[in-house]
Amino acid sequence: MEIREVFARNLRRYRQAAGLSQEELAHSADVDRTYISALERSVYGATIDVVDRLATVLGIEAADLLKRPASRVTK
């Protein structure tokens, strides 16, 4: 999975867990709602500054938005 896809999935998951709409997150992070939508669809890659602002609004570390899912090892 590409890092942009990882970021998109994590962003959507944390936003929904926080109970925020795309518009609410965008307003709090001072970005456009359509930009949040594009990030969640992997259309754009976010700058490190935007990643940090989004994480701050979501109450998480910026690194949490870039964490890949744990790989499953099967025997």
Summary of the structure (lengths in Angstrom):
residues: 75
radius of gyration: 12.4
end to end distance: 22.1
largest distance: 46.8
contacts: 183
relative contact order: 0.21
helix: 63%
strand: 0%
